[in-house]
Amino acid sequence: MQKRVLSTFILTALFLTGACKKDDDTRCDAEARAVSDAGVIYANLQTTQNCLLYKAAIAEYLASPCSSSLSSSDRLQLQNVLNNLPC
């Protein structure tokens, strides 16, 4: 389970690294960082609350205009991470 969570976090971080193409778009940077931070917290302490926070951060990011730079494949994979979190 720990390996699955860690690989999920790594995939999420990779998707979000290239998601904000404008350096001056601090809102998108903050949203991407929120997903990444929530993923780290959940990977280190797999509680229901941390899972729900991670899930909410991903959902918020996917619903925001910031996710428009994701490829359809990356969007689908991130949606799969969201759908497969065990909370």
C-alpha atoms as one frame of an Amber mdcrd trajectory, in Angstrom:
protein
   0.000   0.000   0.000   2.807   2.433   0.906   4.450   1.928  -2.516   1.130
   2.585  -4.254   0.601   5.820  -2.345   4.143   6.973  -3.015   3.866   6.210
  -6.733   0.516   8.033  -6.820   2.144  11.054  -5.214   5.060  10.956  -7.653
   2.695  10.799 -10.642   0.689  13.702  -9.288   3.798  15.782  -8.725   5.042
  15.075 -12.253   1.751  16.160 -13.809   1.602  19.349 -11.822   5.206  20.316
 -12.392   4.502  21.234 -15.997   0.944  22.361 -15.481   1.653  26.023 -14.774
   3.398  27.457 -17.779   3.246  31.164 -16.799   5.789  32.185 -14.197   3.580
  35.049 -13.040   0.538  32.866 -12.444   0.979  32.477  -8.714  -2.557  31.150
  -8.217  -1.820  28.131 -10.398   1.496  27.631  -8.657  -0.296  27.727  -5.309
  -2.933  25.208  -6.462  -0.286  22.842  -7.795   1.695  23.210  -4.588  -1.449
  22.491  -2.532  -1.930  19.183  -4.382   1.720  18.305  -3.993   1.766  19.198
  -0.282  -1.434  17.240   0.364   0.099  14.261  -1.445   3.226  14.376   0.701
   1.176  14.609   3.878  -1.007  11.688   2.836   1.985   9.590   1.765   3.590
  10.129   5.168   0.460   9.640   7.278  -2.349   7.721   5.606  -5.336   8.792
   7.635  -8.849   9.242   6.300  -8.633  12.979   6.917  -5.363  13.298   4.976
  -6.830  11.217   2.161  -9.877  13.484   2.006  -7.674  16.582   1.966  -5.573
  15.133  -0.862  -8.710  14.196  -2.761 -10.154  17.688  -2.314  -6.935  19.337
  -3.488  -6.882  17.214  -6.653 -10.574  17.851  -7.343 -10.139  21.596  -6.858
  -7.146  21.626  -9.184  -8.958  19.654 -11.887 -11.940  22.033 -11.670  -9.788
  25.145 -11.964  -8.608  26.876 -15.141  -5.066  25.965 -14.108  -5.616  22.391
 -15.230  -6.268  23.497 -18.820  -2.599  23.049 -19.669  -2.733  19.326 -18.795
  -2.829  16.970 -21.744  -5.939  14.836 -21.968  -3.832  11.825 -20.979  -2.425
  13.599 -17.917  -5.901  14.834 -16.961  -7.262  11.281 -17.214  -4.434   9.869
 -15.124  -4.894  12.525 -12.466  -8.637  11.811 -12.459  -7.797   8.111 -11.988
  -5.631   8.977  -8.983  -8.575  10.904  -7.574 -11.025   8.083  -8.234  -8.768
   5.423  -6.733  -7.950   7.082  -3.431  -9.379   4.820  -0.705 -11.480   7.441
   1.062
